[in-house]
Amino acid sequence: MAAYPATTMSEQESLRCSSARNRGGVQRVEGKLRASVEKGDYYEAHQMYRTLFFRYMSQAKHAEARELMYNGALLFFSYNQQNSAADLSMLVLEVFEKSETKVDDEVLECLAKLFSRMDPNSPERVAFVSRALKWSTGGSGKLGHPKLHQLLAVTLWKEQNYSESRYHFLHSSDGEGCAQMLVEYSAARGYRSEIDMFVAQAVLQFLCLKNKNSASVVFSTYTEKHPSIEKGPPFVQPLLNFIWFLLLAVDGGKLTVFTVLCEQYQPSLKRDPMYNEYLDRIGQVFFGVPPKQSPSYGGLLGNLLNSLMGSGEEDDGAEEAQEDSSPIELD
């Protein structure tokens, strides 16, 4: 009986020693590669990184390959060698894909850090984020992991790329962050007469994606923090009152209330032709309105909306909003 724990301890010690040796080996290799980069031998260093990547992968040394490529990418970024850095970033993703790495916060933050260092205008960045989002949901065709979307949104917000940031916030679960970004977006790029439209669009789009919770949070946070919005409800702006009533109606689930709201606020809803299209979708998701055009809207949408957003998608509930792959354009 006493021999079993001793054997286990021996195996654990062996694993620790092996891990330490591997780590030491990676550090020695990194030291040589760093020296090459610091001397300006970028091409040679890049090729050596690639050679070592394929060697490690062929030996199933995934942890070593990931660590070497990640640190190498950051090193190349620090010397503004964007192409080499982006290539190694893609190899980091390849490790994740081939080693069936578990999706967790640490891994997603690594990917977001690489994304943040890439040239915002480079095609490599577009390819990287597309592949990263696909990997983050197991290549299932879904829209990407909500946490990764949130991290990307924050990076784009810092770059003042508000439009792209808003897209990623919509596919995250961070309604508060989205609202704060929209306040800044409104102040930086919008007219004073449009302050209500920034949040109205976001709320309607969150609801189209079945994310009722984030829709409520983005509305309450935005109206509370925007310096040009007087405290409500009720609000001075009719469109904000409509959104407030709409969120209450979604909670109540009564189609008659929803229908009356849409009819009474048509003057405000006509400010953006997309509003009624979003509302048709919301009617389907939360109030059981058939996908075809509804008499409640006076034949408003017809087949156009079906082609934009698809028909017959199952309503799985607000909690699964981040997993909804509706093809509605939310740009």
Buried (B, 14 or more C-beta within 10 A) or exposed (E): EEEEEEEEEEEEEEEEEEEEEBEEEBEEBBEEBBEBBEEEBBEEBBEBBBEBBEEBBEEEBBBBBBBBBBBBBBBBBEBEBBEBBBBBBBBBBBBBEEBEBEBEEEBBEBBBBBBBBBBEEEEBBEBBBEBBBBBBBEEEEBBBBBBBBBBBBBBBBEEEBBEBBBBBBBBBBBBBBBBBBBBBBBBEEBEEEEBBBBBBBBBBBBBBBBBBEBBBBBBBBBBEBBEEBEEEEEBEBBBBBBBBBBBEBBEEEEBEBBBBBBEEBBEBBEBBEBBBBBBBBBBBBBBEBEBBBBEBBEEBBEEEBBEBBBEEBEEEEBEEBBBBBBEBEBE
